Amino acid sequence: MAEFNPVQTIEDFRTLDDAEVLEGYLGGFDGEAEPGNTRSRSYWHGWRNGSVDSARCLPDLAHMALAKAFSELAPGH
């Protein structure tokens, strides 16, 4: 992922392409190889999340920061 900055904020997440995030998520969840530089940042973000959700890799600091930001949107937080 050297060519992409990780997504850490909700504002940044909202700039991503939803369809590409979903496509990447499904690929990561299904165990596809890490995407190269021919894929978008949106795809890479989705792939990374799918890989984490399927326990194929551990969450990194950026993943945890974004998860925390989203959890703070929950009612009662």
BELKACOR-V814948 format. One record per helix or strand of 3 or more residues. SS is the DSSP state (~ for helix, > for strand). FROM is the first residue (numbers start at 1). TO is the last residue. If there is no record, write none. Layout:
SS,FROM,TO
SS,FROM,TO
This chain:
~,10,13
~,18,29
~,41,53
~,61,71
